[in-house]
Amino acid sequence: MSLKDEIKELENNIAELKNFSKEKSIDFSSQISELEKQLEEKYRNFEENEMDAWARIQISRNPQRPYTLDYINELTEDFVELHGDRLSKDDHAIVGGLANVEGYKLMIIGHQKGRDIDSNIYRNFGMASPEGYRKALRLMRMAERFKLPILTLIDTAGAYPGIEAEEKGQGEAIAKNLAEMFGLKVPIISVVIGEGGSGGALGIGVADSVLMLENSVYSVISPEGCASILFNDASKAPEAAKNLKMDAISLKNLGVIDGIVKEPLGGAHRDFEKTAQNLRMAVLEEFKKIDKFSIEELLERRYKKFRKMGEFSE
């Protein structure tokens, strides 16, 4: 049995024992505690010896992983959600609104996935349509008007690729966001909290500082899509993931992102409160750094940051 299978079996045993204890009103706390210690050790061994880009992708897609609204509810006070793009409709795959984080007033915007079939259909699996990106841009313009910093949380497999979205100008909506975000005269921080897929992620990802949670991924294409194109075989996705260098450590080394937010062993879903605390500290620290610059310096730094990506020497 592989270490990954052992971890899964232990997780199932712990869950079953907790349910049995609750149903029968029997105290199994000592047995559960012992199993959890074993699980923690196996997670540590896995992270030290077997963790690779493909393993991090699986963690980033874990359905129990915290989503944008989870972080908003944990991190912010007085969150007021704002709806609609004022042109067509309200896209539920993008959420955003005014919030307060430890006295720091800001506009927060992010992709939102669902946890079951009904909520995933409602949220379109976190894949935004043009209306979603236009809503995001409307909120960003509002933030600029009231001189509020912007925080975006990225978590999508990509923009919605349906015919209706293309007919309504999916490419144009994303391109307009990219162009306008470079000129917004307020600080912007983006954090990849799960999947950061293609233009769907970039549509709210132009920022003065880009962070990633430790087990999140960020790439121009999914490993399955890349494997299908390059190898005509989606089963070679693990090989594609390695070559794409879509994990946080690789992207930090390449200069694509500015920082990595630590997660608990096994992923953010195993200790959400600790992950949220780490994220709060990282975001506030980045805002403090950015606040030192004038608007002119901020825009010049933002432009140069993205302009230098892809540079190489021979």
C-alpha atoms as one frame of an Amber mdcrd trajectory, in Angstrom:
protein
   0.000   0.000   0.000   1.374   3.414  -0.969   1.771   6.207   1.557  -1.025
   8.101  -0.201  -3.373   5.105   0.220  -2.369   4.772   3.874  -3.266   8.434
   4.451  -6.628   7.997   2.769  -7.384   4.860   4.816  -6.459   6.624   8.057
  -8.664   9.616   7.181 -11.587   7.267   6.493 -11.009   5.408   9.777 -10.950
   8.659  11.749 -14.136   9.901  10.075 -15.929   6.592  10.713 -14.829   6.509
  14.344 -15.998  10.096  14.905 -19.408   9.318  13.363 -19.762   6.105  15.390
 -18.799   7.946  18.576 -21.423  10.614  17.905 -24.172   8.141  16.973 -23.593
   5.821  19.966 -22.567   8.534  22.447 -19.381   6.625  23.263 -16.120   8.423
  24.031 -13.398   7.383  21.578 -11.378  10.588  21.972  -8.159   8.816  22.990
  -8.322   6.421  19.994  -9.151   9.277  17.624  -6.268  11.325  19.028  -3.842
   8.449  18.460  -5.010   7.983  14.870  -4.697  11.725  14.225  -1.089  11.643
  15.464  -0.377   8.790  13.048  -2.044  10.745  10.251   0.028  13.856  11.014
   3.233  11.812  10.822   2.237  10.234   7.508   1.404  13.664   6.093   4.833
  14.875   7.183   6.532  11.913   5.494   4.483  12.458   2.349   5.359  16.159
   2.177   9.056  15.467   2.705   9.393  12.533   0.305   6.544  12.319  -2.198
   5.094  15.817  -2.623   5.324  16.992  -6.236   3.411  19.307  -8.568   0.747
  16.673  -9.301   0.177  16.004  -5.598  -0.265  19.733  -4.967  -2.789  19.907
  -7.802  -4.853  17.192  -6.118  -4.781  19.168  -2.859  -5.732  22.403  -4.657
  -8.806  20.630  -6.049  -9.884  19.032  -2.772 -13.634  19.733  -2.428 -13.158
  20.434   1.297 -10.626  23.183   0.598 -11.731  26.669   1.784 -13.225  28.890
  -0.925 -13.451  32.660  -1.303 -16.570  33.136   0.848 -15.009  30.992   3.596
 -12.035  33.354   3.750 -14.253  36.430   3.527 -16.358  35.229   6.458 -13.252
  34.399   8.510 -11.041  37.376   7.651 -13.403  40.315   7.267 -15.834  42.343
   9.310 -18.914  44.091   7.964 -18.695  42.464   4.530 -21.295  43.910   2.145
 -21.657  41.879  -1.046 -22.314  43.837  -4.237 -24.083  42.250  -7.207 -24.396
  42.607 -10.954 -22.409  44.089 -13.829 -25.028  46.811 -14.568 -25.197  45.543
 -18.138 -26.690  42.054 -18.146 -26.886  39.963 -14.974 -25.206  38.857 -11.766
 -22.629  36.083 -12.295 -22.523  33.936  -9.151 -19.074  32.530 -10.041 -17.591
  35.890  -8.994 -18.337  37.376  -5.586 -17.218  40.743  -4.291 -17.950  43.607
  -2.008 -16.777  46.045   0.633 -15.040  44.702   3.708 -12.975  45.570   6.747
  -9.901  43.535   7.742  -8.608  44.605  11.153  -9.545  48.208  10.439  -8.196
  48.092   6.893 -11.062  49.003   4.556 -10.893  47.382   1.127 -12.731  45.895
  -1.837 -12.501  42.118  -1.985 -13.306  40.092  -5.133 -12.901  36.390  -5.882
 -14.007  33.253  -7.682 -16.513  31.103  -5.800 -17.041  27.370  -6.311 -19.818
  25.204  -4.874 -19.568  22.203  -2.556 -22.352  20.023  -3.975 -24.163  19.595
  -7.277 -26.748  22.318  -6.668 -24.286  24.929  -5.420 -21.785  24.091  -8.158
 -24.457  24.623 -10.800 -25.397  27.901  -9.104 -21.730  28.980  -9.064 -20.980
  27.437 -12.482 -18.120  25.482 -10.851 -16.282  28.762 -10.237 -15.947  29.455
 -13.969 -16.976  33.028 -14.637 -18.772  34.351 -17.712 -18.204  37.817 -19.208
 -20.765  39.222 -16.753 -18.564  38.059 -13.886 -15.468  39.830 -15.163 -17.489
  42.962 -15.900 -18.882  42.857 -12.370 -15.335  42.531 -11.031 -14.218  45.525
 -13.093 -17.209  47.581 -11.909 -16.225  46.894  -8.294 -12.580  47.722  -9.010
 -13.567  51.057 -10.547 -15.700  51.748  -7.481 -12.726  50.947  -5.248 -10.584
  53.389  -7.230 -13.256  56.085  -6.969 -13.317  55.777  -3.173  -9.533  55.186
  -2.902  -9.925  51.688  -1.451  -7.257  48.992  -1.900  -8.297  45.818  -3.722
  -7.814  42.178  -2.706  -8.641  39.439  -5.222  -8.842  35.722  -4.405  -8.219
  33.452  -7.389  -9.728  29.958  -7.518 -10.925  28.756 -10.914 -10.121  26.071
 -13.441 -10.602  28.779 -16.081 -13.153  31.150 -17.550 -16.389  29.519 -18.711
 -15.734  28.196 -22.261 -19.374  27.860 -23.385 -20.754  29.225 -26.648 -22.966
  31.749 -24.836 -19.936  33.178 -23.004 -18.033  33.518 -26.271 -21.003  35.203
 -27.918 -21.142  37.746 -25.088 -17.447  38.606 -25.408 -15.525  36.428 -22.957
 -12.129  37.275 -24.447 -12.895  40.993 -24.612 -14.109  41.092 -21.003 -10.925
  39.450 -19.700  -8.676  41.579 -21.922 -10.384  44.756 -20.722  -9.841  43.739
 -17.099  -6.152  43.137 -17.784  -5.735  46.527 -19.453  -7.663  48.493 -16.831
  -6.116  46.794 -13.800  -2.694  48.049 -14.906  -3.991  51.603 -14.591  -6.053
  51.398 -11.381  -4.718  54.032  -8.987  -5.084  51.942  -5.821  -2.990  49.103
  -4.345  -3.953  45.611  -5.580  -3.045  42.247  -4.053  -4.030  38.927  -5.637
  -3.875  35.577  -3.854  -4.238  32.198  -5.564  -6.120  30.149  -2.955  -6.760
  27.018  -5.043  -6.651  26.625  -8.796  -5.385  29.500 -10.906  -6.332  28.506
 -14.426  -5.581  30.407 -17.633  -7.230  33.736 -18.520  -9.996  33.000 -16.059
  -7.477  33.553 -13.264  -5.659  36.449 -14.931  -8.949  38.314 -15.353  -8.665
  39.392 -11.713  -4.952  38.680 -11.294  -3.064  41.830 -12.330  -1.680  43.121
  -9.036   1.139  44.899  -7.268   1.762  41.725  -5.279   0.727  38.184  -6.233
   0.722  35.537  -3.504  -0.096  31.825  -3.560  -1.181  29.448  -0.851   1.412
  26.717  -0.532  -0.705  24.017  -2.175  -2.340  26.132  -4.854  -1.418  26.067
  -8.560  -1.229  28.749 -11.255  -0.881  28.015 -14.960  -1.860  28.971 -18.494
  -3.524  25.554 -18.938  -4.584  22.563 -16.860  -2.170  19.605 -16.852  -4.883
  17.423 -18.420  -5.344  19.936 -21.250  -1.600  20.254 -21.746  -1.157  16.459
 -21.853  -3.993  16.119 -24.360  -2.349  18.674 -26.669   1.282  17.592 -26.332
   0.931  13.830 -25.870  -2.603  13.126 -27.150  -3.063  11.423 -23.787  -4.713
  13.130 -20.792  -3.416  10.358 -18.511   0.041  11.920 -18.783  -1.174  14.895
 -16.770   1.324  14.250 -13.906   4.210  14.549 -16.380   2.694  17.717 -17.848
   2.233  19.193 -14.363   5.926  18.743 -13.630   6.957  20.465 -16.872   4.451
  23.316 -16.487   6.045  24.368 -13.169   2.672  25.455 -11.899   3.331  24.995
  -8.174   4.044  27.902  -5.827   7.726  27.102  -5.231   8.513  26.915  -8.961
   6.602  30.121  -9.725   8.325  31.978  -6.865  11.713  30.913  -8.262  10.655
  32.094 -11.729   9.579  35.478 -10.374   5.938  35.046 -11.413   4.664  35.418
  -7.838   5.935  37.434  -4.891   5.283  35.181  -1.925   3.975  31.876  -0.599
   1.467  31.590   2.243   2.124  28.567   4.450  -0.544  25.876   4.810  -0.943
  23.191   7.501   0.315  19.693   6.718  -2.053  18.073   4.244  -3.595  21.324
   3.019  -5.681  24.322   4.039  -8.785  22.221   4.680  -7.099  20.418   7.583
  -6.788  23.595   9.663  -8.781  26.400   8.085  -8.386  28.824  10.994  -4.584
  28.566  10.869  -4.581  29.028   7.092  -6.850  32.079   7.365  -4.596  33.538
  10.053  -1.523  33.048   7.834  -3.342  34.627   4.897  -4.472  37.631   6.946
  -0.922  38.282   8.156   0.557  37.922   4.651  -2.006  40.208   2.995  -1.752
  42.958   5.613   2.042  42.814   5.443   1.967  43.202   1.651  -0.423  46.150
   1.865   1.922  47.845   4.351   4.805  47.457   1.893   2.779  48.766  -1.044
   1.380  51.749   0.895   4.880  53.271   0.990   4.768  54.041  -2.735   3.148
  57.003  -4.442   0.490  56.310  -7.099   2.995  57.049  -9.878   5.561  54.666
  -8.373   2.883  52.036  -7.830   1.752  52.047 -11.469   5.343  51.975 -12.739
   6.223  49.023 -10.449   3.085  47.147 -11.526   3.922  47.631 -15.211   7.559
  46.564 -14.789   6.588  43.564 -12.659   4.589  41.967 -15.465   6.759  43.308
 -18.280   9.826  41.421 -17.078   8.056  38.046 -16.944   9.359  35.695 -19.592
  12.753  37.371 -19.883  15.626  35.012 -20.595  19.302  35.119 -21.479  21.553
  32.762 -23.414
